Amino acid sequence: MYSIVVVPPPGTAQDEQVRLAPGERLRFGRSGDPDGRDLVIAHEGVPRVAGEITAFPAYWLLSNLSDDQTYVVENPEGAGEHIKVAPGRVEAPVPFEFSRIVLPAAGDLLAFDVWAPRHTFRNAGRDGLSGAATAPAFALDHTKRYFAVLVALCEPRLRGEPHAALPAVEQLVERLGPVWPGVTRSAVYWNIDYLAVKLRLRPGPHETEAGRRTNGKKETLVSLALRFDLVREDDLVVLAASPTRSAR
């Protein structure tokens, strides 16, 4: 039974995907045997032996065999989520179901994909435990306008552009118009401020120190929301819903 699938980058000698069973390894680099268990990436900026992938039943390991290049493993479905594998690091575990390995190569960024098995999860029930339930870490009401504002802020990165610039307030007003008739710049600003307080990124109006200012609220909100999955790709549906959201 195969565990992971490696998709060669465009332009390489291999056209077919490489399937690895648990315990099998695949080396990649500028040199190697494309007819064997090597992924050959013919680029002068890629080391002869650049790295190695090892398959396991529910995850995989990446070894960076270069001398001086850090590799990045991106989660294309994670809105910027990634891990870094330093030069010489061996058998770094990669937790993503769908991954993109990015290799810096003499001014270029080369990438190829790795597909891992679907994650398995335990039953989310409380297993008969008594007592009060744990308080939620972040209490967000998906029916409120502030949540639509947060989704609109996160939208560019949720749509596969992890380094996309965040939308300006004018763009947010235009984007939210179909689901929020009468939205204004001041209303969007108010909801951004409200989110910053609600998610405890800044103190409330009665706790603010004199002269204190909070910069980069939008960037901080998006970073927090995507890091902890407060907003997911499925939530983009709120930007196409009927305009019936309640205030705030």
Backbone hydrogen bonds in HBPLUS format (Angstrom, degrees):
<---DONOR---> <-ACCEPTOR-->    atom                        ^
c    i                          cat <-CA-CA->   ^        H-A-AA   ^      H-
h    n   atom  resd res      DA  || num        DHA   H-A  angle D-A-AA Bond
n    s   type  num  typ     dist DA aas  dist angle  dist       angle   num
A0003-SER N   A0020-LEU O   2.67 MM  17  5.81 168.3  1.68 142.9 147.1     1
A0004-ILE N   A0020-LEU O   3.18 MM  16  5.46 155.0  2.25 146.6 153.6     2
A0020-LEU N   A0004-ILE O   2.98 MM  16  5.46 170.2  1.99 157.3 160.1     3
A0005-VAL N   A0115-TRP O   2.86 MM 110  5.00 156.6  1.92 143.8 151.6     4
A0115-TRP N   A0005-VAL O   2.72 MM 110  5.00 169.0  1.73 155.2 159.0     5
A0006-VAL N   A0018-VAL O   2.75 MM  12  5.00 168.9  1.76 152.2 156.0     6
A0018-VAL N   A0006-VAL O   2.87 MM  12  5.00 168.3  1.88 150.3 153.5     7
A0007-VAL N   A0113-ASP O   2.85 MM 106  5.11 168.4  1.87 144.5 148.6     8
A0024-GLU N   A0021-ALA O   2.92 MM   3  5.56 164.8  1.95 146.0 149.0     9
A0023-GLY N   A0055-ALA O   2.77 MM  32  5.44 178.7  1.77 138.4 138.3    10
A0055-ALA N   A0024-GLU O   3.01 MM  31  5.70 167.1  2.03 167.6 171.5    11
A0026-LEU N   A0053-ILE O   2.80 MM  27  5.11 148.7  1.90 146.9 155.6    12
A0053-ILE N   A0026-LEU O   2.79 MM  27  5.11 160.9  1.83 143.4 149.5    13
A0039-LEU N   A0027-ARG O   2.74 MM  12  6.15 158.4  1.78 154.6 162.2    14
A0028-PHE N   A0051-GLY O   2.94 MM  23  5.44 161.9  1.97 142.1 143.1    15
A0050-ALA N   A0028-PHE O   2.87 MM  22  5.75 135.9  2.07 132.1 145.8    16
A0051-GLY N   A0028-PHE O   3.06 MM  23  5.44 150.5  2.15 155.7 154.0    17
A0029-GLY N   A0039-LEU O   3.10 MM  10  6.59 149.6  2.19 162.2 166.5    18
A0041-ILE N   A0029-GLY O   2.82 MM  12  5.50 164.1  1.84 135.0 140.5    19
A0030-ARG N   A0047-PRO O   2.77 MM  17  5.73 166.0  1.79 136.1 140.8    20
A0031-SER N   A0048-ARG O   3.17 MM  17  4.75 170.7  2.18 118.6 120.5    21
A0036-GLY N   A0033-ASP O   2.92 MM   3  5.18 154.3  1.99 109.3 117.8    22
A0043-HIS N   A0041-ILE O   2.86 MM   2  5.88 122.6  2.20 115.6  99.4    23
A0046-VAL N   A0043-HIS O   2.96 MM   3  5.52 170.2  1.97 123.8 126.7    24
A0065-LEU N   A0050-ALA O   2.89 MM  15  5.09 142.8  2.03 127.6 133.4    25
A0052-GLU N   A0063-SER O   3.04 MM  11  5.07 147.8  2.15 134.7 141.1    26
A0063-SER N   A0052-GLU O   2.85 MM  11  5.07 162.3  1.89 154.6 159.0    27
A0054-THR N   A0061-LEU O   2.99 MM   7  5.04 158.5  2.04 138.5 143.6    28
A0061-LEU N   A0054-THR O   2.87 MM   7  5.04 161.6  1.90 147.0 153.3    29
A0056-PHE N   A0059-TYR O   3.01 MM   3  5.33 134.6  2.22 163.0 157.1    30
A0094-VAL N   A0060-TRP O   2.90 MM  34  5.69 159.5  1.94 175.7 173.7    31
A0062-LEU N   A0092-ALA O   2.87 MM  30  5.09 154.4  1.94 135.1 142.6    32
A0092-ALA N   A0062-LEU O   2.88 MM  30  5.09 166.2  1.90 137.1 134.2    33
A0064-ASN N   A0089-ARG O   2.74 MM  25  5.38 161.1  1.78 171.0 173.0    34
A0088-GLY N   A0064-ASN O   2.96 MM  24  5.35 129.7  2.22 132.2 145.3    35
A0071-TYR N   A0085-VAL O   3.01 MM  14  5.17 163.0  2.04 152.3 148.9    36
A0085-VAL N   A0071-TYR O   2.82 MM  14  5.17 166.7  1.84 154.8 157.4    37
A0072-VAL N   A0102-VAL O   3.27 MM  30  5.20 170.7  2.28 146.7 149.2    38
A0102-VAL N   A0072-VAL O   2.76 MM  30  5.20 167.0  1.77 164.9 168.6    39
A0073-VAL N   A0083-ILE O   2.90 MM  10  5.32 169.3  1.91 157.4 161.1    40
A0083-ILE N   A0073-VAL O   2.94 MM  10  5.32 150.2  2.03 141.9 151.5    41
A0074-GLU N   A0100-ARG O   2.82 MM  26  5.03 163.1  1.85 149.7 147.7    42
A0100-ARG N   A0074-GLU O   2.89 MM  26  5.03 146.3  2.01 141.5 148.2    43
A0075-ASN N   A0081-GLU O   2.94 MM   6  5.52 158.7  1.99 160.2 153.7    44
A0078-GLY N   A0075-ASN O   2.79 MM   3  5.08 166.0  1.81 123.3 125.6    45
A0081-GLU N   A0078-GLY O   3.28 MM   3  4.96 149.8  2.37  95.7 104.6    46
A0089-ARG N   A0086-ALA O   3.06 MM   3  5.51 164.2  2.09 134.4 136.6    47
A0116-ALA N   A0097-GLU O   2.72 MM  19  4.75 177.6  1.72 156.0 155.2    48
A0099-SER N   A0114-VAL O   2.91 MM  15  5.13 165.8  1.94 157.5 160.6    49
A0114-VAL N   A0099-SER O   2.92 MM  15  5.13 157.7  1.97 138.2 141.2    50
A0101-ILE N   A0112-PHE O   2.84 MM  11  5.52 157.0  1.90 177.0 169.6    51
A0112-PHE N   A0101-ILE O   3.12 MM  11  5.52 145.1  2.25 141.6 152.0    52
A0103-LEU N   A0110-LEU O   2.67 MM   7  5.09 166.9  1.69 157.5 162.1    53
A0110-LEU N   A0103-LEU O   2.90 MM   7  5.09 159.9  1.94 156.8 151.5    54
A0105-ALA N   A0108-ASP O   2.76 MM   3  4.98 171.3  1.76 149.5 149.7    55
A0108-ASP N   A0105-ALA O   2.90 MM   3  4.98 162.8  1.92 114.2 118.8    56
A0129-LEU N   A0126-ARG O   3.12 MM   3  5.61 160.9  2.15 117.6 123.4    57
A0144-LYS N   A0141-ASP O   3.17 MM   3  5.75 171.1  2.18 120.2 122.7    58
A0147-PHE N   A0144-LYS O   3.20 MM   3  5.59 133.5  2.42 102.6 113.5    59
A0148-ALA N   A0145-ARG O   3.05 MM   3  5.04 115.4  2.48  96.0 111.7    60
A0149-VAL N   A0145-ARG O   2.97 MM   4  6.32 154.5  2.04 154.6 161.6    61
A0150-LEU N   A0146-TYR O   3.02 MM   4  6.29 153.9  2.09 141.8 148.5    62
A0151-VAL N   A0147-PHE O   2.88 MM   4  6.16 157.6  1.93 151.3 157.2    63
A0152-ALA N   A0148-ALA O   2.94 MM   4  6.12 159.4  1.99 146.6 152.2    64
A0153-LEU N   A0149-VAL O   2.97 MM   4  6.22 147.6  2.08 144.7 153.7    65
A0154-CYS N   A0150-LEU O   3.06 MM   4  6.31 150.4  2.15 144.0 151.6    66
A0155-GLU N   A0151-VAL O   2.87 MM   4  5.88 125.5  2.18 144.9 159.8    67
A0157-ARG N   A0154-CYS O   3.10 MM   3  5.75 122.3  2.45 119.8 132.5    68
A0158-LEU N   A0154-CYS O   2.98 MM   4  6.09 151.1  2.07 153.7 161.1    69
A0158-LEU N   A0155-GLU O   3.09 MM   3  4.97 118.0  2.50  95.2 111.3    70
A0159-ARG N   A0155-GLU O   3.00 MM   4  6.13 136.4  2.20 153.3 163.5    71
A0160-GLY N   A0157-ARG O   3.34 MM   3  5.55 144.7  2.47 112.0 110.0    72
A0164-ALA N   A0161-GLU O   3.00 MM   3  5.27 165.4  2.02 121.8 122.1    73
A0171-GLN N   A0168-ALA O   2.98 MM   3  5.19 118.7  2.36 101.2 116.3    74
A0172-LEU N   A0168-ALA O   2.93 MM   4  6.30 148.9  2.03 150.5 160.5    75
A0173-VAL N   A0169-VAL O   2.91 MM   4  6.21 156.0  1.97 153.4 159.2    76
A0174-GLU N   A0170-GLU O   3.13 MM   4  6.42 159.3  2.17 144.0 149.0    77
A0175-ARG N   A0171-GLN O   2.88 MM   4  6.06 157.5  1.93 146.6 153.2    78
A0176-LEU N   A0172-LEU O   2.87 MM   4  5.94 155.6  1.93 151.4 157.1    79
A0177-GLY N   A0173-VAL O   3.09 MM   4  5.99 126.8  2.38 139.7 151.3    80
A0179-VAL N   A0176-LEU O   3.02 MM   3  5.62 136.4  2.22 117.5 128.8    81
A0180-TRP N   A0176-LEU O   2.81 MM   4  5.69 123.7  2.13 153.2 168.2    82
A0180-TRP N   A0177-GLY O   3.29 MM   3  5.00 143.2  2.44  94.1 104.5    83
A0183-VAL N   A0180-TRP O   3.13 MM   3  5.70 142.9  2.28 146.8 142.0    84
A0188-VAL N   A0184-THR O   3.07 MM   4  6.39 155.9  2.13 150.1 156.1    85
A0189-TYR N   A0185-ARG O   2.91 MM   4  6.20 165.9  1.93 156.9 160.9    86
A0190-TRP N   A0186-SER O   2.88 MM   4  6.04 155.7  1.94 143.3 150.3    87
A0191-ASN N   A0187-ALA O   3.02 MM   4  6.26 156.2  2.07 145.8 151.3    88
A0192-ILE N   A0188-VAL O   2.96 MM   4  6.22 152.5  2.04 151.5 159.2    89
A0193-ASP N   A0189-TYR O   2.98 MM   4  6.26 161.7  2.02 152.8 157.4    90
A0194-TYR N   A0190-TRP O   2.85 MM   4  6.09 153.1  1.92 144.3 152.9    91
A0195-LEU N   A0191-ASN O   2.88 MM   4  6.05 158.7  1.92 145.9 150.7    92
A0196-ALA N   A0192-ILE O   3.03 MM   4  6.27 155.6  2.09 146.5 153.0    93
A0197-VAL N   A0193-ASP O   3.12 MM   4  6.44 148.9  2.22 146.8 154.2    94
A0198-LYS N   A0194-TYR O   2.80 MM   4  6.01 167.5  1.82 155.6 159.9    95
A0199-LEU N   A0195-LEU O   2.86 MM   4  5.87 161.5  1.90 152.3 155.6    96
A0201-LEU N   A0196-ALA O   2.72 MM   5  4.96 150.6  1.80 162.0 167.8    97
A0200-ARG N   A0197-VAL O   2.97 MM   3  4.87 156.7  2.03 104.4 109.7    98
A0207-GLU N   A0204-GLY O   2.94 MM   3  5.21 159.1  1.98 112.6 119.5    99
A0212-ARG N   A0209-GLU O   3.09 MM   3  5.47 164.7  2.12 130.9 132.0   100
A0220-THR N   A0216-GLY O   2.98 MM   4  6.13 160.5  2.02 153.3 159.2   101
A0221-LEU N   A0217-LYS O   2.82 MM   4  5.99 161.2  1.86 154.9 160.0   102
A0222-VAL N   A0218-LYS O   2.98 MM   4  6.18 168.0  1.99 155.7 158.3   103
A0223-SER N   A0219-GLU O   2.95 MM   4  6.04 160.5  1.99 145.0 151.1   104
A0224-LEU N   A0220-THR O   3.00 MM   4  6.14 165.1  2.02 149.7 153.2   105
A0225-ALA N   A0221-LEU O   2.89 MM   4  6.02 167.0  1.90 152.0 156.3   106
A0226-LEU N   A0222-VAL O   2.96 MM   4  6.03 164.8  1.98 153.6 156.5   107
A0227-ARG N   A0223-SER O   2.96 MM   4  5.92 152.0  2.04 142.1 150.7   108
A0228-PHE N   A0224-LEU O   3.13 MM   4  6.20 159.6  2.18 152.3 155.2   109
A0230-LEU N   A0225-ALA O   2.76 MM   5  4.69 142.7  1.90 144.8 151.1   110
A0229-ASP N   A0226-LEU O   3.45 MM   3  4.97 166.5  2.47  94.4  97.9   111
A0235-ASP N   A0232-ARG O   2.90 MM   3  5.37 143.3  2.04 110.0 120.8   112
A0236-LEU N   A0233-GLU O   3.13 MM   3  5.70 165.9  2.15 116.2 120.6   113
A0237-VAL N   A0234-ASP O   3.42 MM   3  6.32 171.5  2.43 118.4 120.5   114
A0238-VAL N   A0235-ASP O   3.01 MM   3  5.95 168.1  2.03 127.4 129.5   115
A0239-LEU N   A0236-LEU O   3.02 MM   3  5.66 157.1  2.07 116.4 123.0   116
A0240-ALA N   A0237-VAL O   2.97 MM   3  5.28 161.0  2.01 111.1 116.9   117
A0244-THR N   A0242-SER O   2.73 MM   2  5.69 130.6  1.97 116.3 100.2   118
